[in-house]
């Protein structure tokens, strides 16, 4: 039987991202903060039960990335989350 032993493995145990709504002129955008070089999928929900893909970003060296497009804040409440796949 073959076997292998790994020691001192330094893996990122958490890629948790933070998401926020930022004002850009008279519009709003979603910004994701997370680990540089990692992809985060952004999802949207109106009831916190059903989640729909809203796009994805790859965080740059600055530790943040903006989701392309703008968010219409006059359409009522919506919830957003960033998920590391």
C-alpha positions as CSV (number, residue, x, y, z in Angstrom):
1,X,0.0,0.0,0.0
2,X,1.2,3.5,-0.8
3,X,1.1,6.2,1.8
4,X,2.1,9.8,2.1
5,X,2.6,12.2,5.0
6,X,2.3,16.0,4.7
7,X,3.6,18.2,7.5
8,X,3.5,21.9,7.9
9,X,0.7,22.5,5.3
10,X,-0.4,26.1,5.4
11,X,-3.8,26.3,3.7
12,X,-6.2,29.2,3.9
13,X,-8.8,27.6,6.1
14,X,-11.2,30.5,5.5
15,X,-11.8,32.5,2.3
16,X,-14.6,34.4,3.9
17,X,-15.4,37.6,2.0
18,X,-17.1,40.8,3.1
19,X,-19.6,42.6,0.8
20,X,-20.8,46.1,0.9
21,X,-22.8,48.7,-1.0
22,X,-20.8,51.7,-2.1
23,X,-21.9,55.0,-3.7
24,X,-20.2,55.9,-7.0
25,X,-21.5,59.2,-8.1
26,X,-25.3,58.9,-8.2
27,X,-25.2,55.1,-8.5
28,X,-24.5,52.2,-6.1
29,X,-22.2,49.2,-6.6
30,X,-21.4,46.1,-4.7
31,X,-17.8,45.8,-3.5
32,X,-16.3,42.5,-2.2
33,X,-13.3,42.4,0.1
34,X,-11.4,39.2,0.4
35,X,-8.2,37.2,-0.2
36,X,-6.2,38.5,-3.2
37,X,-6.4,36.3,-6.2
38,X,-9.5,34.4,-5.1
39,X,-12.9,34.3,-6.8
40,X,-16.1,35.1,-4.9
41,X,-19.6,34.5,-6.3
42,X,-22.1,37.2,-5.4
43,X,-25.7,36.0,-4.7
44,X,-28.9,38.0,-4.2
45,X,-32.1,37.1,-2.3
46,X,-35.3,38.9,-1.4
47,X,-36.2,36.4,1.4
48,X,-32.9,34.9,2.7
49,X,-34.1,31.5,1.6
50,X,-33.7,31.4,-2.2
51,X,-30.4,32.7,-3.6
52,X,-29.8,33.7,-7.2
53,X,-26.4,34.3,-8.8
54,X,-25.6,38.0,-9.4
55,X,-22.1,37.6,-10.8
56,X,-18.6,36.9,-9.6
57,X,-15.4,38.8,-9.0
58,X,-11.7,37.9,-8.6
59,X,-10.2,40.0,-5.8
60,X,-7.2,42.0,-6.9
61,X,-3.9,42.8,-5.0
62,X,-5.7,45.6,-3.1
63,X,-7.9,43.0,-1.5
64,X,-11.1,44.2,-3.1
65,X,-13.2,44.0,-6.3
66,X,-16.3,45.7,-7.6
67,X,-19.1,43.7,-9.2
68,X,-19.7,45.1,-12.7
69,X,-22.9,47.2,-13.1
70,X,-24.9,49.1,-10.6
71,X,-27.5,48.2,-8.0
72,X,-31.0,49.9,-8.2
73,X,-31.7,50.9,-4.7
74,X,-35.2,52.1,-5.5
75,X,-36.6,48.5,-6.2
76,X,-37.1,47.5,-2.6
77,X,-35.0,45.4,-0.2
78,X,-32.5,42.8,-1.4
79,X,-29.9,40.8,0.5
80,X,-26.5,40.1,-1.0
81,X,-23.7,37.7,0.0
82,X,-20.3,36.7,-1.2
83,X,-19.5,33.0,-1.4
84,X,-16.1,31.5,-1.9
85,X,-16.7,28.4,-4.1
